[in-house]
């Protein structure tokens, strides 16, 4: 999940000063990772969570998720869209 210039434009934050922009983008990526991780963890059993932690360290997470969380893409799309909607609603406050 990359926050890029296109994302920033979609949520109306492309006017953010350069000095704040990258820090905001980094924070937004971290927030999305946390939200997706939380949503995915709700789909998994305790055993699957342990398996995923082991697999994640080995770099096979994408293949494992495809098998064990078949609706992973939909989860991500829903969370990203929700996050975008939040940012759009708070755009003015964020840019202050």
C-alpha positions as CSV (number, residue, x, y, z in Angstrom):
1,X,0.0,0.0,0.0
2,X,1.8,3.0,-1.3
3,X,0.7,6.6,-0.7
4,X,1.8,8.5,-3.7
5,X,1.1,11.8,-5.5
6,X,-2.0,10.3,-7.1
7,X,-3.4,9.3,-3.8
8,X,-2.7,12.8,-2.4
9,X,-4.4,14.4,-5.3
10,X,-7.5,12.1,-5.0
11,X,-8.0,13.2,-1.4
12,X,-7.3,16.8,-2.1
13,X,-4.1,17.1,-0.2
14,X,-1.8,17.8,-3.1
15,X,-1.5,21.4,-1.8
16,X,0.3,20.2,1.3
17,X,3.7,21.9,1.8
18,X,6.6,19.8,0.7
19,X,8.1,19.8,4.2
20,X,5.0,18.2,5.6
21,X,4.0,16.1,2.6
22,X,6.4,13.2,2.9
23,X,5.9,12.9,6.7
24,X,2.2,12.8,6.1
25,X,2.5,10.2,3.3
26,X,4.7,8.0,5.5
27,X,2.2,8.2,8.4
28,X,-0.7,7.5,6.1
29,X,1.0,4.3,4.8
30,X,1.6,3.2,8.4
31,X,-2.0,3.8,9.3
32,X,-3.3,1.9,6.4
33,X,-1.0,-1.1,7.2
34,X,-2.3,-1.1,10.8
35,X,-6.0,-0.9,9.6
36,X,-5.5,-3.7,7.0
37,X,-3.6,-5.8,9.5
38,X,-6.4,-5.4,12.1
39,X,-9.1,-6.3,9.5
40,X,-7.1,-9.3,8.3
41,X,-6.4,-10.6,11.8
42,X,-10.2,-10.6,12.4
43,X,-10.5,-13.2,9.5
44,X,-7.9,-15.6,10.9
45,X,-7.7,-18.1,13.7
46,X,-5.0,-17.9,16.4
47,X,-3.1,-20.7,14.6
48,X,-3.3,-18.9,11.3
49,X,-2.1,-15.7,12.9
50,X,1.0,-17.6,14.2
51,X,1.5,-19.1,10.8
52,X,1.3,-15.7,9.2
53,X,3.8,-14.2,11.5
54,X,6.3,-16.9,10.6
55,X,5.6,-16.7,6.9
56,X,5.8,-12.9,6.9
57,X,9.3,-13.0,8.1
58,X,10.2,-15.3,5.2
59,X,8.7,-13.0,2.6
60,X,5.9,-15.4,1.5
61,X,3.0,-13.3,2.9
62,X,1.3,-12.4,-0.4
63,X,0.9,-16.1,-1.5
64,X,-0.2,-17.1,2.0
65,X,-2.8,-14.3,2.2
66,X,-4.1,-15.3,-1.3
67,X,-4.9,-18.8,0.1
68,X,-5.9,-18.0,3.6
69,X,-7.7,-14.7,3.1
70,X,-9.3,-15.0,-0.3
71,X,-11.1,-11.6,0.1
72,X,-7.8,-9.8,1.0
73,X,-8.0,-7.5,-2.0
74,X,-11.6,-6.5,-1.2
75,X,-10.6,-5.9,2.4
76,X,-7.8,-3.6,1.3
77,X,-10.0,-1.8,-1.2
78,X,-12.7,-1.2,1.4
79,X,-10.2,0.1,3.9
80,X,-8.3,2.4,1.4
81,X,-11.6,3.9,0.3
82,X,-12.8,4.5,3.8
83,X,-9.5,6.1,4.7
84,X,-9.7,8.3,1.6
85,X,-13.2,9.4,2.6
86,X,-11.9,10.3,6.1
87,X,-9.1,12.4,4.6
88,X,-11.4,14.1,2.2
89,X,-13.8,15.0,5.1
90,X,-10.9,16.3,7.2
91,X,-9.0,18.0,4.3
92,X,-9.5,21.5,5.5
93,X,-8.3,20.7,9.0
94,X,-5.3,18.7,7.8
95,X,-4.2,21.6,5.6
96,X,-4.4,24.2,8.4
